[in-house]
Amino acid sequence: MEEQEAATLEIRRVLESQARKRGTIHYSELTPQVESMHLEPNSDLLAELLDGISRESNTRKGVMLSAVVIRKGEEPLPGPGFFTLARELGRAVGPDLPDKLSFHAQELKAVHEAYAL
């Protein structure tokens, strides 16, 4: 468990840094920055750690910090777990791509504002 706690701290630092810079980061760019344990970009463990980070940031700042982590490709969005958590937290996000794009854009802007320097 200590490994996971250390990894969570490392991930949180990277995400907060990206948010302060009003940026985003791909899953494949995030995982090599975690030194305390090996994580694959599409692993369930990474998704679990990001979920916990977003739950905590939602409680502290009212935003889902993991919004800064996106996939590469045509749909530069977070993975499906992000949207599942958003619904669980009572956020209005529909199942269709336009809904997800719109929700993510709004949440990312809110994260950037919450963590801005």
SULQUIQUI-V299633 format. One record per run of one state. SS is the DSSP state (H for helix, E for strand, - for the rest). FROM is the first residue (numbers start at 0). TO is the last residue. If there is no record, write none. Layout:
BEGIN
SS/FROM/TO
SS/FROM/TO
END
This chain:
BEGIN
-/0/0
H/1/19
-/20/23
E/24/25
H/26/32
-/33/42
H/43/60
-/61/63
H/64/67
E/68/69
-/70/78
H/79/87
-/88/95
H/96/114
-/115/116
END
